Amino acid sequence: MKKLTIKRPDDWHLHLRDGDILRAVLPYTAELYGRAIIMPNLQPPVRTVRDLKAYRQRILDCLPAGHGFQPLMTLYLTDDTAPAEIRLAKNEGLIAAVKLYPVGATTHSEHGVTRIRKVYRIFEVMQQLSIPLSIHGEIADPGVDIFDRESVFIDHELDPLRKDFPELQIVLEHVSSKIGVDYVLSAECGLGATVTPHHLVIDRNSIFVGGLNPHMYCLPVAKREADRLAIRKAAVSGDPRFFFGSDSAPHRLIDKEKAGGAAGIFNLPTAIPYIVQVFEQEGSLDNLEAFMSLNGARFYGFPPNPDTIMLRKAAAAIPTAETISVGADQVKVFQTRAPLFWQVVKGLR
């Protein structure tokens, strides 16, 4: 048996959805995580302070008693977002970040930004008020190969944006390529990246093992093995620019297992066991706490959580539930063929 104790982690990129899905998945976050950056791509999206307040209240209403969990809210950036809306949200202490989805890049991004220069007026306000920008970093051009959309976005959009707004704090969400990792490593300041459990353990071949597997389909898609290895190396390094963001994105089975199945992986029940296993395999357990609990808090300007969680490694593989119930349907839990041996044995202390 092995045991580890780390400061209570945070999740710096989380989809809670709404309604039945929100009620089903929220306990998995509230049980173990101190804070989470909540994604605003609902239908309709969280575009205004009024939307934000209403959504935050729905989250709080679903939280179990004695949770201690803090949802950190974001606004969904559109071509028509008013600078006054950003200022109001900041003045009322309601937002931790603003989220940029290139229109058409991912789930519920149809209201996203059509051209980044159209929202430069928003970036000016954000830079002035020290509001981080959270980016889904993929180009949405159908003429660009899906496996190259992150690298093309970095060249055509992100790098010019950072040069035009050098003081703007930016998070490249769910970094998925070696090019993305190398770009973050080249930045001396102002740029961080979240890393998901699934991009640490699967590559694009995983989508096709045993036939087409829609439950391994996410955006950005898992890429080549060389990309996966680069992401792992960055995550376990202790480098403060890389931190945990689950990008847990639940969809009902009916929406995943159909033609045109939805992109997204629900990984919260297995996220920590997979990540600990990766750090153990890489001989980097000493850096686990930095990745899970310290780096993201530092980037966003929060203190570390004061409490801790304890993890234990079992001698035999630990079974995990394949699905969770959501209303009359189910949501698939992220699992690979690799057995899991780590589990949280003591919650908050």
C-alpha positions, -999 to +999 in steps of 0.1 A: +000+000+000+011+035-007-004+067+006-003+103-005-016+135+010-020+166-011-037+200-007-073+199-018-072+203-056-091+227-079-105+221-114-096+250-137-119+239-166-152+222-158-186+217-176-214+211-152-242+216-178-276+223-163-308+206-151-306+168-146-270+166-157-259+193-133-276+176-104-260+142-113-224+154-118-220+182-093-214+159-063-183+145-079-167+179-079-181+192-046-168+162-027-131+167-035-124+200-052-122+234-036-129+255-066-137+251-103-138+274-133-174+268-147-178+268-184-206+290-198-216+272-230-251+263-220-281+266-243-286+296-243-251+305-232-242+326-201-237+359-219-247+385-193-244+393-156-281+383-153-274+349-169-244+344-147-262+351-115-290+328-124-267+300-134-245+304-103-276+302-081-288+270-098-253+255-090-255+266-054-290+252-051-277+217-062-247+216-038-248+190-010-247+204+026-213+211+041-195+210+007-172+241+010-170+241-028-168+275-047-179+277-083-159+303-102-180+317-130-172+328-165-189+348-192-194+336-228-178+360-252-196+369-283-192+395-311-218+416-293-205+415-257-205+450-243-175+462-223-199+476-197-211+440-191-175+429-183-170+458-160-202+452-142-194+415-137-159+424-124-172+452-101-197+428-085-171+401-080-189+376-102-164+364-127-130+346-126-125+347-163-141+353-197-144+324-221-136+327-258-150+300-282-143+305-319-177+301-335-182+265-346-152+251-328-169+229-302-201+220-284-225+250-282-201+274-297-225+287-324-227+320-305-190+323-302-166+349-317-165+350-355-132+370-357-110+378-328-103+414-338-140+421-334-137+417-296-104+437-291-125+463-272-133+435-246-096+425-243-087+461-236-111+461-206-100+427-194-063+437-196-071+469-176-091+450-150-068+419-148-095+395-159-080+363-174-091+351-208-099+314-211-095+302-247-107+271-266-076+272-288-087+258-321-093+273-355-128+265-368-119+267-405-133+234-420-104+236-445-079+230-417-072+193-407-088+186-373-055+174-360-038+207-369-065+231-356-047+239-323-014+247-340-030+268-367-049+287-340-017+294-322+000+308-353-029+328-367-048+339-336-032+334-303+003+347-310-009+379-326-034+384-297-006+380-271+016+405-290-013+431-291-022+425-254+010+416-236-005+422-201-036+400-207-035+368-187-045+339-211-052+302-205-048+279-234-074+254-224-070+216-228-037+218-245-036+188-269-005+190-290+033+192-287+032+224-306+008+238-280+030+226-252+061+241-268+043+274-273+034+277-236+069+268-226+082+296-248+061+322-229+079+339-201+047+352-184+010+357-189+002+323-205-008+291-188-024+259-200-049+234-185-043+197-190-070+171-190-068+135-177-078+121-211-051+139-231-026+124-207-036+088-213-052+084-248-041+093-283-061+093-315-058+055-319-079+051-288-109+064-307-108+034-330-097+005-307-123-023-310-143-002-335-154+034-335-156+045-298-176+078-295-168+079-257-131+087-266-142+116-289-137+151-275-126+185-288-098+191-292-094+155-303-067+134-289-038+135-313-006+116-320+013+096-295+041+122-297+016+148-286+004+128-257+040+122-245+048+159-247+017+168-227+026+142-200+062+156-198+049+191-193+022+181-167+045+161-145+074+186-147+061+209-120+063+238-144+038+264-130+024+272-164+006+238-166-023+229-142-052+206-140-084+213-158-106+182-163-126+195-192-151+170-179-180+174-204-209+150-198-234+140-225-262+115-223-256+082-241-284+091-265-263+121-276-230+103-278-240+071-294-256+084-326-246+098-360-230+131-353-223+121-317-215+149-293-179+157-284-170+155-247-157+131-221-171+128-185-140+120-165-146+132-129-151+098-112-117+086-126-098+118-131-077+118-100-068+080-101-057+084-137-036+114-130-019+100-100-011+069-120+005+090-147+026+109-122+037+076-106+046+061-140+067+091-148+084+090-114+070+125-105+047+120-076+066+149-058+051+172-085+015+160-082+004+186-056+018+214-078-002+203-108-034+195-090-035+221-062-010+249-065-002+260-101-037+269-112-045+288-080-013+308-083-021+317-120-056+328-111-045+347-080-060+324-053-044+310-023-041+272-021-069+254-004-062+250+034-075+214+036-061+182+021-072+149+006-055+115+011-050+089-017-041+053-014-027+027-039-044-007-036-027-040-043-054-050-068-072-031-095-101-010-082-134-014-100-151+018-111-187+024-123-191+024-161-220+049-161-239+072-139-277+078-141-291+111-154-328+111-154-340+083-176-306+080-194-270+075-184-236+092-189-205+071-196-176+074-172-142+078-189-122+046-187-094+031-207-082-005-208-056+003-182-066-009-146-067+018-119-051+013-085-053+047-068-083+060-050-092+088-026-096+072+008-100+102+030-118+133+020-111+168+033-090+172+065 
